[in-house]
Amino acid sequence: MSRSPLTEFSRLVLTLYRYAQEVPVHEFQDAVFESLKPALPFDASIWGTGTMTPEGIDIHSFHRYRFPDAMFEAFQRVRHQDTSAARVTSQPRMTIGFSAAEEFTREDQAEIRAFARDYSQHHCIVTADINPMTKFTQWVSLFRSEPERRCMPAEIEFLDALAPHLMQALAINRLVHLDKLVGDTARESWAVAIADPRGVVYHADQRFKTLMGEEWPLHRQEGRLADGLLDQLQGGETHIVGENVIVQRSLEQGLFFLKARPRRAVDSLSPREFVVAKMLVSGMTQKQIAAGVGRSPETIRSQVKAIFAKLDINNVTLLPPLLALRQ
């Protein structure tokens, strides 16, 4: 740390919150790591979430920085021997630094010692916080490949002080991205949430919680999505139509960015009917629509009649605000 620790800390905190507002979600964590390296040198990193189990950490989501696939796959095979994960999550919030050669000394840790040696992961600083009830944890690990570059107490203290800002800036960045996905004009129509592929909810506004209560109640104690909704999200569905609620999903950085709203009459339109309705709103005649979609005029007339019946309208001028609810 060439500048004073306080100067570096102030610079980083300001940078974090500026990046949170300005940097796209898929670039944010790499940008943070690049800014962190001058103050706290490291060679590779993982920023992730998971649940602590007797077998080690069960990873939910993660972002890797200069941590190749082969190295990550090798770590997955030995993570059950990683005593540092249990140590850093033994308290609600903790930061530790260690040498792999000194941390993994037991006879039954031979594989993780070999991993650290083979991939030059000689030293690590890791910061984590954990929910004592659910065992859900979020953490950042910084790895050093030079055997002589030990983790110094001042560096551990520096990351410990910075960690809450790292997590808060990431949460802000994701919320900014979520707002952009919804859009200003549609913000009042949609409730929003962020969850990981295991269903753990990272953020949900009150309207989202209320809507879920009508169809897919959240697991209150664990803060998880309902199994019925999660099954559809994990199955790749991006537009989920329930009896009372509509949910749309965007997958970014390994997380579900969710929008939800009450189901409307317009949601009963089939995909083909919705296309025809949008073409009507654009000013096309039924004859032009028939030619455009390769259907007979009689088929289009029948579809238009069905659209009007489902929406309980009798004039095309009433369509635009109804279709906008489904955008």
QUIQUIQUI-V121905 format. One record per residue. RES is the residue in three letters. D_CENTER is the distance of its C-alpha to the mean C-alpha in Angstrom with 1 decimal. Layout:
RES|D_CENTER ; RES|D_CENTER
//
This chain:
MET|31.8 ; SER|34.4 ; ARG|34.0 ; SER|34.4 ; PRO|31.4 ; LEU|31.4 ; THR|31.4 ; GLU|28.5 ; PHE|26.5 ; SER|27.3 ; ARG|26.4 ; LEU|23.0 ; VAL|22.1 ; LEU|23.2 ; THR|21.4 ; LEU|18.0 ; TYR|18.3 ; ARG|19.7 ; TYR|16.9 ; ALA|14.4 ; GLN|16.4 ; GLU|17.5 ; VAL|15.4 ; PRO|13.0 ; VAL|9.3 ; HIS|10.1 ; GLU|13.1 ; PHE|12.3 ; GLN|12.0 ; ASP|15.1 ; ALA|16.9 ; VAL|16.6 ; PHE|17.9 ; GLU|20.7 ; SER|21.7 ; LEU|21.7 ; LYS|24.0 ; PRO|27.2 ; ALA|27.1 ; LEU|25.9 ; PRO|26.7 ; PHE|24.7 ; ASP|24.4 ; ALA|21.1 ; SER|17.9 ; ILE|14.9 ; TRP|12.0 ; GLY|10.3 ; THR|10.0 ; GLY|12.5 ; THR|15.5 ; MET|19.0 ; THR|21.6 ; PRO|25.3 ; GLU|24.5 ; GLY|22.0 ; ILE|18.3 ; ASP|16.3 ; ILE|13.1 ; HIS|9.9 ; SER|7.6 ; PHE|9.2 ; HIS|10.3 ; ARG|14.0 ; TYR|16.6 ; ARG|20.0 ; PHE|19.3 ; PRO|20.7 ; ASP|20.0 ; ALA|23.4 ; MET|22.9 ; PHE|19.6 ; GLU|21.3 ; ALA|24.3 ; PHE|22.4 ; GLN|20.9 ; ARG|24.5 ; VAL|25.6 ; ARG|22.8 ; HIS|25.0 ; GLN|27.5 ; ASP|25.3 ; THR|27.0 ; SER|25.1 ; ALA|21.9 ; ALA|24.1 ; ARG|25.9 ; VAL|23.1 ; THR|21.6 ; SER|25.1 ; GLN|24.7 ; PRO|22.0 ; ARG|21.4 ; MET|23.1 ; THR|23.5 ; ILE|25.8 ; GLY|27.3 ; PHE|29.2 ; SER|31.1 ; ALA|30.3 ; ALA|34.0 ; GLU|34.5 ; GLU|31.5 ; PHE|31.9 ; THR|35.6 ; ARG|36.1 ; GLU|37.8 ; ASP|34.9 ; GLN|32.5 ; ALA|34.3 ; GLU|31.5 ; ILE|28.9 ; ARG|31.8 ; ALA|32.4 ; PHE|28.7 ; ALA|28.9 ; ARG|32.2 ; ASP|31.4 ; TYR|28.2 ; SER|29.6 ; GLN|27.1 ; HIS|29.9 ; HIS|28.4 ; CYS|25.0 ; ILE|23.8 ; VAL|20.9 ; THR|19.5 ; ALA|17.7 ; ASP|17.5 ; ILE|17.7 ; ASN|18.3 ; PRO|21.8 ; MET|21.8 ; THR|18.7 ; LYS|18.5 ; PHE|14.8 ; THR|14.4 ; GLN|12.3 ; TRP|14.4 ; VAL|15.5 ; SER|18.4 ; LEU|20.8 ; PHE|23.4 ; ARG|26.9 ; SER|29.1 ; GLU|32.4 ; PRO|34.4 ; GLU|36.2 ; ARG|33.2 ; ARG|32.6 ; CYS|30.2 ; MET|32.3 ; PRO|32.2 ; ALA|31.6 ; GLU|28.6 ; ILE|27.1 ; GLU|27.9 ; PHE|26.4 ; LEU|22.9 ; ASP|23.3 ; ALA|24.0 ; LEU|21.2 ; ALA|18.4 ; PRO|17.9 ; HIS|17.7 ; LEU|15.1 ; MET|12.7 ; GLN|13.8 ; ALA|13.6 ; LEU|9.9 ; ALA|9.4 ; ILE|11.9 ; ASN|10.6 ; ARG|7.4 ; LEU|10.1 ; VAL|12.4 ; HIS|10.3 ; LEU|10.0 ; ASP|13.8 ; LYS|14.6 ; LEU|13.2 ; VAL|15.5 ; GLY|18.3 ; ASP|21.0 ; THR|23.5 ; ALA|21.3 ; ARG|19.6 ; GLU|22.3 ; SER|21.9 ; TRP|18.2 ; ALA|16.5 ; VAL|12.7 ; ALA|9.8 ; ILE|6.1 ; ALA|6.0 ; ASP|5.5 ; PRO|8.3 ; ARG|10.9 ; GLY|10.6 ; VAL|10.0 ; VAL|9.4 ; TYR|7.9 ; HIS|9.7 ; ALA|12.3 ; ASP|15.4 ; GLN|18.8 ; ARG|19.4 ; PHE|16.5 ; LYS|17.8 ; THR|21.2 ; LEU|20.5 ; MET|18.9 ; GLY|22.1 ; GLU|24.1 ; GLU|22.8 ; TRP|19.9 ; PRO|20.3 ; LEU|17.6 ; HIS|18.6 ; ARG|19.7 ; GLN|20.5 ; GLU|17.3 ; GLY|14.9 ; ARG|13.8 ; LEU|13.8 ; ALA|17.2 ; ASP|18.1 ; GLY|19.5 ; LEU|16.5 ; LEU|14.2 ; ASP|16.9 ; GLN|16.8 ; LEU|13.1 ; GLN|13.4 ; GLY|16.6 ; GLY|15.1 ; GLU|16.2 ; THR|14.9 ; HIS|17.6 ; ILE|18.5 ; VAL|21.9 ; GLY|23.0 ; GLU|26.3 ; ASN|25.4 ; VAL|21.8 ; ILE|19.9 ; VAL|16.1 ; GLN|14.5 ; ARG|11.2 ; SER|9.5 ; LEU|7.5 ; GLU|6.1 ; GLN|5.7 ; GLY|5.4 ; LEU|2.7 ; PHE|5.4 ; PHE|6.6 ; LEU|9.9 ; LYS|13.4 ; ALA|16.4 ; ARG|20.1 ; PRO|23.4 ; ARG|25.0 ; ARG|27.9 ; ALA|30.9 ; VAL|29.5 ; ASP|26.9 ; SER|29.9 ; LEU|30.7 ; SER|30.3 ; PRO|28.5 ; ARG|32.0 ; GLU|33.2 ; PHE|30.3 ; VAL|31.1 ; VAL|34.8 ; ALA|34.1 ; LYS|32.2 ; MET|35.1 ; LEU|37.5 ; VAL|35.8 ; SER|36.0 ; GLY|39.8 ; MET|40.6 ; THR|43.5 ; GLN|43.3 ; LYS|45.5 ; GLN|43.1 ; ILE|40.1 ; ALA|42.1 ; ALA|42.9 ; GLY|39.3 ; VAL|37.8 ; GLY|40.8 ; ARG|41.9 ; SER|45.3 ; PRO|46.0 ; GLU|46.8 ; THR|43.4 ; ILE|41.7 ; ARG|44.2 ; SER|43.2 ; GLN|39.4 ; VAL|40.1 ; LYS|42.2 ; ALA|39.4 ; ILE|36.9 ; PHE|39.3 ; ALA|40.0 ; LYS|36.4 ; LEU|35.7 ; ASP|39.2 ; ILE|40.2 ; ASN|43.3 ; ASN|42.5 ; VAL|40.0 ; THR|39.8 ; LEU|37.9 ; LEU|35.1 ; PRO|32.9 ; PRO|31.5 ; LEU|30.9 ; LEU|29.0 ; ALA|26.9 ; LEU|25.5 ; ARG|23.9 ; GLN|22.5
//
